[in-house]
Amino acid sequence: MVPVMMAAVGAFLASAAFGLLYNVRDWRLLLCAGCIGALGTAVYQSVVNQGLEEPAAAFYGAVAFTCASWVCARVARVPITTFTAPALIPLVPGGDVYRMMVALLQGKMDSGFEWGLQALAVAGMLILGMVLVSAVPYALTQVKTRAKDRLR
């Protein structure tokens, strides 16, 4: 539980700091962006602690922060990227890419490719989680619009 809380606090600070760089002007939106980043990282850490692989944990973390971003964006009437961009930063597999580069520079090709595939899998699952959650409201809107058109 303590590693999850420490990771969440670190993710809150990182997300809020990136929100400043991303020009999130209102302090309430910045606070929300930090909390959403902490939520995504807490879900990620909890899933890793349960024994699942990192790509699966990244998927669950992405689903969690994208759902929260979608809700906050609707309530605050701002673009969803106001929350998703800062919340994504703590989950980006930068450490895996760094380890890949170090291994490749040391001539350890097998280890380097392994780290590279791991980073690619985590990044792909982050994208998949964000796309799936973002596609649901769009699909529901399309179904609703088509149903209204058929009734006319």
C-alpha positions as CSV (number, residue, x, y, z in Angstrom):
1,M,0.0,0.0,0.0
2,V,2.8,2.4,0.8
3,P,4.5,2.0,-2.6
4,V,1.2,2.7,-4.3
5,M,0.7,5.9,-2.2
6,M,4.2,7.1,-2.8
7,A,3.9,6.5,-6.6
8,A,0.5,8.3,-6.6
9,V,2.0,11.4,-4.8
10,G,4.9,11.4,-7.2
11,A,2.5,11.1,-10.1
12,F,0.4,13.9,-8.7
13,L,3.4,16.2,-8.6
14,A,4.6,15.2,-12.1
15,S,1.2,15.6,-13.6
16,A,0.6,19.0,-12.0
17,A,4.1,20.2,-13.1
18,F,3.5,19.1,-16.6
19,G,0.1,20.8,-16.5
20,L,1.9,24.0,-15.8
21,L,4.1,23.4,-18.8
22,Y,1.0,22.6,-20.8
23,N,-0.5,26.0,-19.8
24,V,-3.4,24.7,-17.7
25,R,-4.3,28.1,-16.4
26,D,-6.8,27.6,-13.7
27,W,-5.5,26.1,-10.4
28,R,-8.6,24.0,-10.0
29,L,-8.0,22.4,-13.4
30,L,-4.4,21.9,-12.5
31,L,-5.4,20.2,-9.3
32,C,-7.8,17.9,-11.2
33,A,-5.0,17.0,-13.7
34,G,-2.7,16.1,-10.9
35,C,-5.4,14.0,-9.2
36,I,-6.2,12.2,-12.4
37,G,-2.5,11.5,-13.0
38,A,-2.3,10.1,-9.4
39,L,-5.3,7.9,-10.1
40,G,-3.9,6.4,-13.2
41,T,-0.6,5.7,-11.5
42,A,-2.3,4.2,-8.4
43,V,-4.3,1.9,-10.6
44,Y,-1.1,0.9,-12.6
45,Q,0.9,0.3,-9.4
46,S,-1.9,-1.7,-7.8
47,V,-2.2,-4.0,-10.9
48,V,1.5,-4.5,-11.0
49,N,1.5,-5.4,-7.3
50,Q,-1.2,-8.0,-8.0
51,G,1.2,-9.8,-10.3
52,L,0.1,-8.7,-13.8
53,E,2.5,-7.7,-16.4
54,E,3.4,-4.0,-17.1
55,P,1.5,-3.7,-20.4
56,A,-1.7,-5.0,-18.7
57,A,-1.2,-2.6,-15.8
58,A,-0.6,0.3,-18.3
59,F,-3.9,-0.6,-20.0
60,Y,-5.9,-0.4,-16.8
61,G,-4.1,2.8,-15.7
62,A,-4.9,4.4,-19.1
63,V,-8.6,3.3,-18.9
64,A,-8.8,4.8,-15.3
65,F,-7.3,8.2,-16.1
66,T,-9.1,8.5,-19.5
67,C,-12.5,7.9,-17.8
68,A,-11.7,10.4,-15.1
69,S,-10.4,12.9,-17.7
70,W,-13.6,12.5,-19.7
71,V,-15.8,13.2,-16.7
72,C,-13.7,16.2,-15.5
73,A,-13.6,17.6,-19.1
74,R,-17.4,17.4,-19.3
75,V,-17.9,19.0,-15.9
76,A,-15.4,21.8,-16.4
77,R,-16.3,22.3,-20.1
78,V,-12.7,22.1,-21.3
79,P,-11.0,19.9,-23.9
80,I,-10.2,16.4,-22.6
81,T,-6.5,16.9,-23.5
82,T,-6.3,19.4,-20.6
83,F,-6.4,16.3,-18.4
84,T,-5.1,13.4,-20.5
85,A,-1.8,14.9,-21.5
86,P,-0.6,15.6,-18.0
87,A,-2.0,12.3,-16.6
88,L,-0.2,10.3,-19.3
89,I,3.2,11.6,-18.4
90,P,3.9,9.4,-15.3
91,L,2.9,6.2,-17.2
92,V,5.1,6.8,-20.3
93,P,7.7,4.0,-20.3
94,G,10.8,6.3,-20.3
95,G,12.8,4.1,-18.0
96,D,12.4,1.1,-20.3
97,V,13.5,3.1,-23.3
98,Y,16.5,4.3,-21.3
99,R,17.5,0.8,-20.3
100,M,17.1,-0.2,-24.0
101,M,19.5,2.5,-25.1
102,V,22.0,1.6,-22.4
103,A,21.9,-2.1,-23.4
104,L,22.2,-1.4,-27.1
105,L,25.2,1.0,-26.5
106,Q,26.9,-1.7,-24.4
107,G,26.4,-4.2,-27.2
108,K,23.8,-6.3,-25.4
109,M,21.5,-6.6,-28.4
110,D,19.2,-9.2,-26.9
111,S,18.6,-7.3,-23.7
112,G,18.2,-4.1,-25.7
113,F,15.5,-5.5,-28.0
114,E,13.8,-7.0,-25.0
115,W,13.6,-3.6,-23.3
116,G,12.5,-2.0,-26.5
117,L,9.7,-4.5,-27.0
118,Q,8.6,-4.0,-23.4
119,A,8.5,-0.2,-23.9
120,L,6.6,-0.6,-27.2
121,A,4.0,-2.9,-25.5
122,V,3.4,-0.5,-22.6
123,A,3.1,2.4,-25.0
124,G,0.7,0.4,-27.2
125,M,-1.5,-0.5,-24.3
126,L,-1.6,3.1,-23.1
127,I,-2.8,4.1,-26.5
128,L,-5.3,1.2,-26.7
129,G,-6.8,2.1,-23.3
130,M,-7.2,5.8,-24.2
131,V,-8.7,5.0,-27.6
132,L,-11.2,2.5,-26.3
133,V,-12.5,4.8,-23.6
134,S,-12.6,7.8,-25.9
135,A,-14.4,5.8,-28.6
136,V,-17.4,4.9,-26.3
137,P,-18.9,8.4,-25.9
138,Y,-18.4,9.0,-29.6
139,A,-20.1,5.8,-30.6
140,L,-23.0,6.5,-28.2
141,T,-23.4,9.9,-29.8
142,Q,-23.4,8.5,-33.3
143,V,-26.0,5.9,-32.3
144,K,-28.2,8.5,-30.7
145,T,-27.9,10.8,-33.7
146,R,-28.8,8.0,-36.2
147,A,-31.8,7.0,-34.1
148,K,-33.1,10.6,-34.1
149,D,-32.6,10.7,-37.9
150,R,-34.6,7.5,-38.4
151,L,-37.5,8.8,-36.4
152,R,-37.8,11.9,-38.6
